[in-house]
Amino acid sequence: MSTRTPVDKTRPEETIVPDWISVSAHYFRWGLALFLLLSAALGMAGCSVQAFGTPWRSYSQALEGAEVTQILADNSFLTPEQITTERIEAVTVFPLDGLILVNLNDADLCGHSDCVYLGYMRAEDESLKEVFHTYLNPNLPPDYSLFEALDLSANGLPCFLINQVNGTDIDRYTLCFDGEEYRVEDVKAAPSGESG
């Protein structure tokens, strides 16, 4: 009498996977692990905008829509009909200890190479007072940002640095508040290969 073992139907049959799929899966797992590791390292080690550069944010972080509309009207030749929701939504700000730097982010408000950048402070009655107004070229080498926060203040408002290309150098302007407006306190040139 022969005894037969019953077939276990709960266990699936083994399938043979082609070698190329096994190798691809192996490299995919290693690539994904490497990508996640590098992403975490870069995120913690200083590729953040806060650590170097300007953390531009939506205007709503510091301004009301009506204030942005007024800023656009005061600093452009736009008619009220041209001040659209899209133009208002494009405006970004850099709130910095009482100073609100404003980037209008609008090609129609830029010249051949320079764009207008503004700075406001809140008056005691909560209205905006313009304390900074200039045209800057936002096109800089990758290691530089247009604005940099400084650990320095004057007359109750923070000082900041502006970087601008000048031939093969970067001019680094330190600006501080004189009680009425921002003025250049210092200018240093750095070769465009060195960052600040």
Stockholm file with secondary structure:
# STOCKHOLM 1.0

chainA/1-196         MSTRTPVDKTRPEETIVPDWISVSAHYFRWGLALFLLLSAALGMAGCSVQAFGTPWRSYSQALEGAEVTQILADNSFLTPEQITTERIEAVTVFPLDGLILVNLNDADLCGHSDCVYLGYMRAEDESLKEVFHTYLNPNLPPDYSLFEALDLSANGLPCFLINQVNGTDIDRYTLCFDGEEYRVEDVKAAPSGESG
#=GR chainA/1-196 SS CCCCCCCCTTSCCCCCCCHHHHHHHHHHHHHHHHHHHHHHHHHHHTCSTTTSSCCCEEGGGTCCHHHHHHHHHHTSCCCGGGCCHHHHHHCEEEEETTEEEEECCCGGGBCSSCEEEEEEEECTTSCEEEEEEEEECCCCCTTCCSEEEEEEEETTEEEEEEEEEETTEEEEEEEEECSSSEEEEEEEEEETTSCC
#=GC SS_cons         CCCCCCCCTTSCCCCCCCHHHHHHHHHHHHHHHHHHHHHHHHHHHTCSTTTSSCCCEEGGGTCCHHHHHHHHHHTSCCCGGGCCHHHHHHCEEEEETTEEEEECCCGGGBCSSCEEEEEEEECTTSCEEEEEEEEECCCCCTTCCSEEEEEEEETTEEEEEEEEEETTEEEEEEEEECSSSEEEEEEEEEETTSCC
//
